[in-house]
Amino acid sequence: MSSLLFAVICAISGYLIGSVSFAIISSKLLNLEDPRSYGSGNPGATNVLRSGNKKAAIITLLGDLLKGYVTVFITIKIVQHWHLSPWLVTIAAIAVFLGHVYSIMLGFKGGKGVATGVGVLLALSPLLGLICIITWLLIAILFKYSSLAAIVSAVMAPIYYLFLNIGNGTFSWPWFVAILFIVSCLVYKHKKNIDNLLHGKESKIGSKKAAVIKPAATVSTKKKRQKTHR
């Protein structure tokens, strides 16, 4: 089997696995509202927690984390066993992350990739993943903002990787590229959160569920339509 075919298989399978939304699955299993209809509208563990159902949030968190971990872990084992290019791991890591963020099952929309990204990091390096989780916990406990914790952890991930691997012969360019891509994409997906943090509008961890605020243009358009029909 050619390297190109392996690359295509890694990309497609990784993307499809990443596209599975555990936020939607857990909400349906527990008869909850669609997580896209309240809070931030994000189909992720933090927003599902706003429903008040911790079980659904835990299922979402573990499911999203595991799909990133399992995809990359299996790819690493295949690459090592068959002595294939390590760049296949990069492809699988990026594909499963993009599948979560731009899920084909959700109309190419999805979560922000925090849990799936952590799963990928744990597969690449358990120690790196653990340090990032600890960083997230510390920032979340100190400041009560899940988004801030995610952003700080993401930005620190490539720095941690360099610190852990430079000088001891374990540094891998393919894996470093995967980490940089995922971190860049994750920070980009948090651009609205960054704006909210800067303006003091970001919701804190444990905040109550609220309906998704629709754009003013949409609301005004609906009002005009109602007046027209009267």
C-alpha positions in Angstrom: 0.0 0.0 0.0 1.5 3.4 -1.0 2.2 6.2 1.4 -0.3 8.4 -0.5 -3.1 5.9 0.1 -2.2 5.7 3.8 -2.3 9.5 4.0 -5.7 9.6 2.4 -7.0 6.9 4.8 -5.6 8.8 7.8 -7.2 12.0 6.7 -10.6 10.6 5.9 -10.9 8.3 8.9 -9.6 10.9 11.2 -11.9 13.6 10.0 -15.0 11.3 10.2 -14.1 10.2 13.7 -13.6 13.8 14.7 -17.0 14.8 13.2 -18.9 12.7 15.8 -20.3 15.2 18.3 -20.6 13.8 21.8 -22.3 17.0 22.9 -25.3 16.2 20.6 -25.2 12.4 21.4 -25.1 13.0 25.2 -27.9 15.6 25.0 -30.1 13.3 23.0 -29.4 10.3 25.3 -30.4 12.3 28.3 -33.3 14.1 26.7 -31.7 17.6 27.0 -32.0 20.6 24.7 -29.6 20.8 21.7 -26.5 22.5 23.1 -26.5 24.8 20.1 -29.7 26.4 21.3 -28.4 27.9 24.6 -25.3 29.5 26.2 -22.5 30.0 23.7 -24.2 27.7 21.2 -21.0 25.7 21.2 -21.4 21.8 21.1 -18.8 21.2 23.7 -18.5 20.1 27.3 -18.4 23.5 28.9 -21.6 24.6 27.2 -23.3 21.3 27.9 -22.5 21.9 31.6 -24.7 25.0 31.4 -27.7 22.7 31.0 -27.1 21.8 34.6 -26.6 18.1 33.7 -23.1 17.1 34.8 -23.4 13.6 33.5 -24.0 14.9 30.0 -21.0 17.3 30.3 -18.7 14.4 31.5 -19.9 12.2 28.6 -19.1 15.0 26.2 -15.7 15.7 27.7 -14.6 12.1 27.7 -16.0 11.3 24.3 -14.4 14.3 22.6 -11.1 13.6 24.4 -11.1 9.9 23.5 -11.8 10.4 19.8 -8.6 12.6 19.6 -6.6 10.2 21.7 -7.6 6.9 20.1 -7.2 8.2 16.5 -3.7 9.5 17.0 -2.6 6.6 19.3 -3.7 4.0 16.8 -2.0 5.9 13.9 1.3 6.1 15.9 1.2 2.3 16.5 0.5 1.6 12.8 3.4 4.0 11.8 5.8 2.3 14.2 4.8 -1.2 13.3 5.0 -0.7 9.5 7.9 1.8 9.6 5.8 4.4 7.8 6.3 8.2 7.6 5.7 10.0 10.9 3.9 12.7 8.9 1.0 10.3 8.8 0.5 11.0 12.5 0.4 14.7 11.7 -2.3 14.1 9.1 -4.4 12.0 11.5 -4.0 14.5 14.4 -5.0 17.5 12.2 -7.8 15.6 10.6 -9.5 14.4 13.8 -9.2 18.0 15.2 -10.7 19.6 12.1 -13.4 17.0 12.1 -14.5 18.1 15.6 -14.2 21.8 14.8 -15.8 21.6 11.3 -18.0 18.5 11.6 -19.6 17.3 8.5 -22.5 15.9 10.7 -23.2 19.4 12.0 -23.1 21.3 8.6 -19.3 21.9 8.9 -19.7 23.6 12.3 -18.6 22.1 15.6 -16.9 22.7 18.9 -13.8 24.7 19.7 -11.6 21.6 20.0 -10.3 21.9 23.5 -11.0 18.3 24.7 -10.1 16.8 21.3 -6.9 18.7 21.2 -6.0 17.5 24.7 -6.7 13.9 23.5 -4.3 14.4 20.6 -1.6 15.8 23.0 -2.0 12.8 25.4 -1.5 10.4 22.5 1.6 12.3 21.3 3.0 12.7 24.7 1.2 11.7 27.9 3.4 14.0 30.0 2.7 16.9 27.7 -1.0 16.3 27.8 -0.9 16.0 31.6 1.0 19.3 32.0 -1.5 21.1 29.7 -4.4 19.7 31.7 -2.8 20.9 35.0 -2.3 24.3 33.3 -6.0 24.4 32.4 -7.1 23.5 35.9 -4.8 26.1 37.5 -6.0 28.9 35.3 -9.7 27.8 35.5 -9.5 27.7 39.3 -7.8 31.1 39.6 -9.8 33.0 37.1 -13.1 31.0 36.6 -12.9 31.3 32.8 -12.9 28.1 30.8 -12.0 29.9 27.6 -9.0 31.7 29.2 -7.8 28.4 30.6 -8.0 26.8 27.2 -6.2 29.6 25.4 -3.4 29.8 28.0 -3.0 25.9 27.9 -3.0 25.9 24.1 -0.4 28.7 23.8 1.9 26.9 26.3 1.6 23.5 24.6 4.3 24.0 21.9 6.5 25.7 24.5 6.1 22.7 26.9 6.8 20.3 24.0 10.1 22.1 23.1 11.1 22.2 26.8 10.4 18.5 27.2 12.0 17.3 24.0 14.7 19.6 22.8 18.1 18.3 23.9 17.1 14.7 24.7 16.7 13.4 21.1 12.9 13.0 21.3 11.9 16.1 19.3 9.8 15.4 16.2 9.1 18.0 13.6 6.0 16.2 12.3 4.5 16.1 15.8 5.5 19.7 16.5 3.8 20.9 13.3 0.6 19.0 14.4 0.7 20.8 17.8 1.3 24.2 16.2 -1.6 23.7 13.8 -4.0 22.6 16.4 -3.0 25.4 18.8 -3.3 28.0 16.1 -6.8 26.7 15.1 -7.9 26.5 18.7 -6.9 30.1 19.5 -8.6 31.3 16.3 -11.9 29.5 17.3 -11.7 31.4 20.6 -11.5 34.8 19.0 -15.0 35.8 20.2 -14.1 34.6 23.7 -10.9 36.7 23.6 -13.0 39.8 22.6 -15.4 39.0 25.4 -12.6 38.6 27.9 -11.1 41.9 26.9 -14.5 43.6 27.4 -15.5 41.8 30.6 -18.4 40.0 28.9 -17.1 36.4 29.1 -19.3 33.9 31.0 -17.6 32.2 34.0 -17.5 28.5 34.7 -20.8 27.4 36.3 -22.9 30.2 34.8 -26.5 29.4 34.2 -28.0 28.4 30.9 -29.2 31.2 28.7 -30.7 31.3 25.2 -28.3 32.0 22.3 -28.5 35.7 21.5 -29.4 36.3 17.9 -27.8 39.0 15.8 -29.6 42.3 15.9 -30.1 42.3 12.1 -32.0 39.0 12.4 -34.2 40.3 15.1 -35.0 43.5 13.3 -35.8 41.6 10.1 -38.3 39.4 11.9 -40.0 42.4 13.4 -40.3 44.0 10.0 -41.8 40.8 8.6 -44.4 40.7 11.5 -45.4 44.3 10.8 -45.8 43.5 7.1 -48.2 40.6 7.8 -50.4 42.7 10.1 
